[in-house]
Amino acid sequence: MHVIDSHTGGEPTRVILDGGPDLGSGPLAERAARLARDHRDFYRSVILEPRGQVAMVCALLVEPVDPRCVTGVIYFDADAVLGMCGHGTIGLAVTLFHMGRIGLGKHRIETPVGVVTVDVQDANTVTVTNVESRRVRSGVSVAVEGVGAVTGDIAYGGNCFFLVDPSPVPVTSSNVRQLTETAIAVREALIAAGQGCGQAMPIDHVIFYGPAEGPGGHSRNFVLCPDDAYDRSPCGTGSSARLACLAADGRLAEGEEIVQESVIGSTYRLSWRKGPTGGVIPSITGNAYVMAESRLIFAPQDPFRNGIAP
């Protein structure tokens, strides 16, 4: 299996160029559902240790339905097939540029939740124009054992998020373990309460916000992903959900740019414009760097051929 690894703001992406399962044809949402339902052993074997690493997201290249797109892509982490991935799209664009498959400028990429646009500004800098994002519900409170009442907004940015500002735990890299445990408890409480972004879309990400530490930063975030790893980047789909909430509250004007920090200090530049159905069209600019190109081997006699289950 031919793969290229990159990282976006510290968050790893593994692009799978060949060797994936046959998912058939048709809409990417159907192919993504087929991957989740029928090929769990495959995607976990690619992303779990010893081949993968904590926090990695994989980007499986597939044929797009829309002929205007340079590729289709299905993202997944160790626990779930994802609708969209912002850092992964930045990493994918940098990887395709590294391979000579795309040049500078704008390109369309098809995902299970719709077509997104990437603007490759140089070998490492990419702006992603994401799918329309929206706030689903504001001021949602949930009782969390050992924490108390936690209040936040539910928003969609390609995945379903619960956004809490201010965080119940200071958003610093020294608090990652406590932040992780608290976010997991919050997500479990929300799922138990039936909260989500709509039918068959439970909350799978939780974001806590605190004050920015760098000059010019708007805020610093901690993002819990579906596999219980934290996002080293500021999270592209989470930033999209954040933009929808800021816009809905009148806290960020259309076209105004802010800098979002991650818990490790990496940054995205964010802005929004009005969407066609009342949401926002997010713009996320970040940097990615190719780290390795390799071929994965799946020896039949390898006892950990399918990865080390957590």
NUVEXPA-751817 format. One line per field, with one value per residue (C-alpha): x, y, z; residue number from 1; chain. Coordinates in steps of 0.02 Angstrom, whole numbers. Example, Ala and Ser with C-alpha at 12.3 -4.5 7.8 and 13.67 -1.06 7.14 Angstrom:
u: c(615	684)
v: c(-225	-53)
w: c(390	357)
resi: c(1	2)
chain: c(A	A)
***
This chain:
u: c(0	78	58	125	126	117	70	-37	2	70	-80	-31	-118	-84	-138	-175	-133	-171	-207	-374	-533	-651	-794	-887	-956	-1093	-1102	-953	-1070	-1124	-945	-894	-1037	-978	-801	-866	-983	-881	-697	-664	-516	-436	-445	-392	-243	-180	-199	-170	2	123	96	3	12	-99	-203	-170	-309	-303	-360	-413	-412	-561	-634	-744	-922	-902	-784	-728	-641	-457	-496	-622	-569	-637	-562	-554	-470	-447	-627	-735	-754	-769	-877	-741	-570	-496	-317	-323	-379	-234	-116	-194	-173	10	37	-41	65	220	177	152	-32	-93	-12	-32	-207	-381	-438	-597	-598	-751	-788	-933	-1016	-990	-862	-731	-605	-419	-312	-129	-29	142	218	157	15	-164	-332	-481	-656	-764	-944	-1080	-1074	-1207	-1248	-1378	-1418	-1350	-1338	-1354	-1317	-1274	-1235	-1067	-1019	-869	-874	-1047	-1152	-1063	-1143	-1099	-1160	-1192	-1130	-1094	-936	-924	-930	-1038	-962	-1001	-909	-878	-815	-742	-668	-698	-511	-373	-325	-138	-27	12	-173	-198	-239	-368	-440	-457	-542	-662	-705	-740	-857	-946	-969	-1037	-1162	-1219	-1241	-1338	-1450	-1482	-1397	-1325	-1331	-1481	-1540	-1399	-1271	-1222	-1090	-921	-804	-792	-698	-645	-587	-471	-371	-243	-61	20	17	-139	-225	-414	-422	-337	-433	-426	-515	-566	-583	-693	-548	-518	-355	-337	-310	-136	-198	-337	-456	-525	-702	-705	-647	-789	-913	-834	-854	-1038	-1062	-963	-1062	-1229	-1185	-1126	-950	-860	-903	-910	-736	-648	-499	-447	-306	-357	-225	-219	-175	6	14	-5	-122	-251	-314	-504	-641	-816	-942	-1130	-1191	-1337	-1450	-1416	-1254	-1076	-946	-784	-610	-465	-283	-145	23	68	232	265	362	377	333	324	239	147	165	31	117	-11	92	106	9	-22	-69	-234	-154	-146	-321	-328)
v: c(0	164	306	481	556	740	846	1002	1106	949	840	693	645	484	490	316	317	135	-32	14	-91	-86	27	23	179	303	448	466	465	289	233	305	210	52	80	103	-47	-176	-131	-85	-206	-122	56	14	-86	67	192	97	62	-11	63	218	339	426	567	515	537	441	507	368	430	375	422	577	583	765	770	946	877	827	682	611	572	479	522	410	399	246	250	319	364	554	666	793	838	1012	976	820	922	1043	894	811	967	986	801	813	967	873	733	853	805	983	1154	1322	1395	1329	1148	1056	900	791	728	628	790	887	973	1084	1199	1211	1359	1305	1464	1383	1212	1217	1345	1302	1386	1269	1333	1212	1156	1269	1263	1310	1323	1192	1243	1371	1370	1182	1127	952	882	795	685	755	916	991	1082	1118	1237	1257	1265	1122	1160	1074	1106	944	846	873	977	1034	1198	1260	1437	1459	1288	1203	1162	1285	1256	1226	1086	1036	997	883	729	820	906	738	653	799	810	623	638	786	694	539	646	733	569	496	650	623	784	798	886	791	616	488	626	620	736	658	805	918	1084	1185	1366	1474	1634	1644	1639	1703	1882	1919	1757	1755	1603	1437	1273	1094	973	795	683	526	409	505	579	767	870	944	1070	1197	1077	1134	1069	1127	1299	1298	1260	1398	1524	1478	1514	1677	1737	1689	1789	1940	1921	1910	2010	1932	1936	1979	1865	1792	1677	1516	1429	1245	1177	1154	1329	1293	1413	1433	1595	1594	1696	1668	1725	1701	1531	1499	1422	1537	1461	1516	1464	1448	1488	1401	1436	1327	1248	1066	976	808	694	523	416	229	64	-26	-215	-329	-497	-638	-710	-541	-556	-369	-362	-277	-156	-148	-119	10)
w: c(0	-58	69	96	271	314	463	472	626	708	664	551	388	292	110	40	-145	-184	-101	-22	-32	-180	-121	-286	-368	-329	-205	-88	62	13	-15	154	237	150	215	393	384	288	305	485	496	345	406	583	519	424	564	727	797	747	571	622	766	892	816	636	508	343	175	57	-123	-228	-396	-382	-447	-497	-648	-602	-446	-447	-331	-211	-33	117	286	439	609	719	778	638	456	449	343	316	388	375	426	316	166	190	206	53	-53	-1	-39	-212	-248	-188	-310	-455	-472	-443	-460	-374	-372	-340	-354	-308	-198	-169	8	79	139	-22	-132	-49	-132	-95	-145	-149	-114	-104	-67	113	126	81	105	118	77	173	155	226	416	543	726	769	947	1071	1261	1283	1461	1517	1689	1692	1839	1931	1830	1855	1726	1562	1436	1254	1074	954	779	614	514	415	578	733	876	1051	1083	1260	1293	1421	1453	1620	1620	1571	1389	1406	1342	1522	1548	1398	1503	1610	1457	1370	1517	1541	1356	1348	1497	1417	1253	1341	1437	1278	1184	1331	1325	1139	1084	909	741	675	639	644	680	864	934	897	935	1087	1087	1240	1219	1322	1300	1159	1209	1050	986	884	928	949	1064	1100	1082	1137	1019	1064	911	894	936	1101	1036	1040	883	876	746	780	685	518	535	716	662	535	673	778	636	622	808	807	655	734	891	791	862	695	540	367	290	454	488	655	711	799	906	948	1120	1060	984	797	706	568	492	484	402	334	205	197	142	24	157	305	369	336	208	308	247	337	298	369	333	304	276	192	311	228	77	102	63	201	210	284	311	339	483	572	737	733	549	595	718	907	973	1113)
resi: c(1	2	3	4	5	6	7	8	9	10	11	12	13	14	15	16	17	18	19	20	21	22	23	24	25	26	27	28	29	30	31	32	33	34	35	36	37	38	39	40	41	42	43	44	45	46	47	48	49	50	51	52	53	54	55	56	57	58	59	60	61	62	63	64	65	66	67	68	69	70	71	72	73	74	75	76	77	78	79	80	81	82	83	84	85	86	87	88	89	90	91	92	93	94	95	96	97	98	99	100	101	102	103	104	105	106	107	108	109	110	111	112	113	114	115	116	117	118	119	120	121	122	123	124	125	126	127	128	129	130	131	132	133	134	135	136	137	138	139	140	141	142	143	144	145	146	147	148	149	150	151	152	153	154	155	156	157	158	159	160	161	162	163	164	165	166	167	168	169	170	171	172	173	174	175	176	177	178	179	180	181	182	183	184	185	186	187	188	189	190	191	192	193	194	195	196	197	198	199	200	201	202	203	204	205	206	207	208	209	210	211	212	213	214	215	216	217	218	219	220	221	222	223	224	225	226	227	228	229	230	231	232	233	234	235	236	237	238	239	240	241	242	243	244	245	246	247	248	249	250	251	252	253	254	255	256	257	258	259	260	261	262	263	264	265	266	267	268	269	270	271	272	273	274	275	276	277	278	279	280	281	282	283	284	285	286	287	288	289	290	291	292	293	294	295	296	297	298	299	300	301	302	303	304	305	306	307	308	309	310)
chain: c(A	A	A	A	A	A	A	A	A	A	A	A	A	A	A	A	A	A	A	A	A	A	A	A	A	A	A	A	A	A	A	A	A	A	A	A	A	A	A	A	A	A	A	A	A	A	A	A	A	A	A	A	A	A	A	A	A	A	A	A	A	A	A	A	A	A	A	A	A	A	A	A	A	A	A	A	A	A	A	A	A	A	A	A	A	A	A	A	A	A	A	A	A	A	A	A	A	A	A	A	A	A	A	A	A	A	A	A	A	A	A	A	A	A	A	A	A	A	A	A	A	A	A	A	A	A	A	A	A	A	A	A	A	A	A	A	A	A	A	A	A	A	A	A	A	A	A	A	A	A	A	A	A	A	A	A	A	A	A	A	A	A	A	A	A	A	A	A	A	A	A	A	A	A	A	A	A	A	A	A	A	A	A	A	A	A	A	A	A	A	A	A	A	A	A	A	A	A	A	A	A	A	A	A	A	A	A	A	A	A	A	A	A	A	A	A	A	A	A	A	A	A	A	A	A	A	A	A	A	A	A	A	A	A	A	A	A	A	A	A	A	A	A	A	A	A	A	A	A	A	A	A	A	A	A	A	A	A	A	A	A	A	A	A	A	A	A	A	A	A	A	A	A	A	A	A	A	A	A	A	A	A	A	A	A	A	A	A	A	A	A	A	A	A	A	A	A	A	A	A	A	A	A	A	A	A	A	A	A	A)
***
